[in-house]
Amino acid sequence: MSHPTAPGAPQPVDANGRPLSDKSKIVAGVLQLFLGGFGVGRFYTGHVGMGIAQLLTCGGLGVWALIDGVLFLVSNDRTDAQGRVLRG
């Protein structure tokens, strides 16, 4: 689900004033848990280089993908490729 803003409109921010992404940390976490061996969660957040690395290593033989998926779900500091905080 995308939340586009009109040109000149204020960008949505979190409680700490950091800009919010249009991507969800829940979606990213679930994608990483189930398809992390293919780097899908990283591709979803726009981190193409990390997605390719996970794809080539089968998600670090599953360990990297599992840890990454859990961190997406529990962390409030994960960002998209533009440095915006993922939505809850």
C-alpha positions in Angstrom: 0.0 0.0 0.0 1.5 3.3 -1.1 0.9 6.7 0.6 1.9 9.2 -2.0 2.1 12.8 -1.0 1.3 15.7 -3.3 4.2 17.9 -4.4 4.8 20.6 -1.7 2.8 18.6 0.9 4.6 17.8 4.2 6.1 14.4 4.3 4.7 12.1 7.0 7.1 11.6 10.0 7.3 9.2 12.9 7.1 10.2 16.6 10.8 11.2 16.6 10.4 13.4 13.5 12.0 11.0 11.1 10.5 10.7 7.6 8.3 7.7 7.1 8.6 5.2 4.2 5.7 4.0 2.2 7.0 0.5 2.9 5.8 -1.6 5.9 8.2 -3.3 8.3 5.6 -6.1 8.8 5.6 -6.9 5.1 9.4 -6.7 4.9 9.8 -9.0 7.9 7.3 -11.6 6.6 8.8 -11.5 3.2 12.3 -12.1 4.7 11.1 -14.9 6.9 9.4 -16.8 4.1 11.4 -15.7 1.0 14.6 -14.4 2.5 16.7 -17.0 0.8 15.9 -15.0 -2.4 16.4 -11.6 -0.7 12.8 -10.6 -1.3 12.4 -8.5 1.8 15.5 -6.5 0.9 14.3 -6.0 -2.7 11.0 -4.8 -1.3 12.7 -2.1 0.8 14.8 -1.0 -2.1 18.1 -2.5 -0.8 19.0 -4.1 -4.1 22.6 -4.8 -3.3 21.7 -6.6 -0.1 18.9 -8.5 -1.9 21.4 -9.7 -4.5 23.9 -10.8 -1.8 21.1 -12.8 -0.1 20.0 -14.3 -3.4 23.6 -15.5 -4.2 24.1 -16.9 -0.7 20.6 -18.4 -0.3 20.0 -15.9 2.5 23.3 -16.8 4.2 22.1 -20.5 4.2 18.9 -19.3 5.8 20.5 -17.9 8.9 21.0 -14.3 7.6 17.4 -14.3 6.2 15.9 -15.5 9.5 17.8 -13.0 11.6 17.0 -10.2 9.1 13.3 -11.1 9.1 13.1 -11.0 12.9 14.9 -7.7 13.0 12.6 -6.2 10.5 9.6 -7.2 12.7 11.0 -6.0 16.1 13.1 -3.0 15.2 11.7 0.5 14.9 14.9 1.8 13.2 14.8 -0.2 9.9 14.8 2.1 6.8 14.1 1.8 3.1 16.8 2.6 0.5 16.0 6.4 0.8 16.7 6.3 4.5 13.1 6.7 5.6 11.9 4.7 8.6 9.6 1.7 7.7 6.0 2.0 8.8 4.7 -0.1 11.7 
